[in-house]
């Protein structure tokens, strides 16, 4: 059944669906980050784009600034739609959200996913390489955003747009910059696939490889050309790899 709440975008039911792929946005991103994905994903899979409060049609709602309450709310929203096999994909902040959401769903005895895809985020127990930026004055915050190369320059230079985006960006950066891994989770039973950018200055090959300890199932790591936002620049290659892993998961008893 199609989603009936504000958390998800899936406008067209697919009668051939055998799997739902829930896609979680990166910091400052939205469901629009995955708008082109349905055309590149297996015909037997549905792409359900996650839409967080504080952006897009939910602009009037306060954005979350901490991970735990966000995960609690997401678990309640997503639970009714886990009635078919499913997988999670999250890029950067979205990878951390999807990982902690699976832990919360496991505590609630929800069905397990067929696979977790983590893109552009180090393993949860590893510390950040750089100091937090969410509390910086506006000029310094924008300077750091420019360095990260995730916000288009035309947006950074547009004062009107930045009045809208700055609160969202600050809230999202606060989510993962204040996150502390508590070493309380046993490994997941589902396979984990991790993706990274070969030129990503913030997340290294080894930091991605450390996700291996978070599953007792299969583990796959792939690196793509590009920086932290290879999600966009290497989209075709990423979707090809994702489809391969989804097909393998679907064929596994």
C-alpha positions, 0 to 999 in steps of 0.5 A, a space after each residue: 500500500 502507498 504511504 499515507 503519512 508525511 514521512 515517505 514519498 512513493 507516489 506510484 504503487 508497483 504490483 510487481 514489488 518484491 522489496 522496498 528500498 527506503 532511502 535516507 537523506 544526507 545532512 541538508 538533503 531531502 527526498 529530492 536527492 533520490 528522485 531519479 532513482 526509481 528509473 535506475 532500480 530493479 523493476 521488482 523494487 520500490 524506492 521509498 524516499 524518506 522526508 524528514 521534518 523541517 524541509 520540503 512540504 514539512 518546512 513548518 515542522 521543527 527539524 530534529 537536532 538529536 538522533 535518538 528522538 528522530 529515530 524513535 519517531 521514524 520507527 513509529 512511522 515506518 513500522 506499518 510499511 515493513 510488511 514486505 521485504 525491505 532494505 535501507 540506504 542512507 548517505 552520510 547522515 542518512 547512513 547513521 540514521 538508518 543504522 540506529 533505526 534498525 537497532 530501534 526496530 530490532 528492539 521492537 521485534 520488527 522484521 529484519 531487513 534484507 540488507 543495509 546500505 551505508 554510503 559515505 559514513 564511517 563506522 559508528 564507533 569511530 570519532 569525527 576527524 574535524 571539530 563540530 561546525 553546527 554552532 559556528 557563526 554564519 560566515 564560518 559555517 558557510 565557509 565550512 559548507 563550501 569546503 565540504 562541497 555538498 551545497 551548490 555555490 549558487 545556493 551559498 551565495 543566495 541570501 534568501 535561500 540560505 535563510 531557509 537552508 541554514 536552520 536545516 543544515 545546522 540541525 542536521 549537522 547537530 544530529 551526527 556531530 552530537 551522536 555518541 556510539 554507546 557500544 550497546 548493539 550486537 551485530 546485525 543479522 543482515 548483510 551490509 554493503 558500504 560505498 565510498 568516494 575515492 577522493 572523499 577527504 572526510 571518510 576513508 577506505 579503512 573507516 568504511 571497512 570498519 562497518 564489517 564488525 557490525 554484521 554477522 552476515 555478508 559484507 561488501 565494500 565498494 569505492 567509486 570515483 568522486 568526493 563525498 558526494 559521489 552519490 550524485 557524480 557516480 550515480 550510474 555506477 552506484 545504482 548498478 552496484 546497488 542493484 547487484 546487491 539487491 538481486 543477491 539479497 532477493 535470491 538468498 533464502 
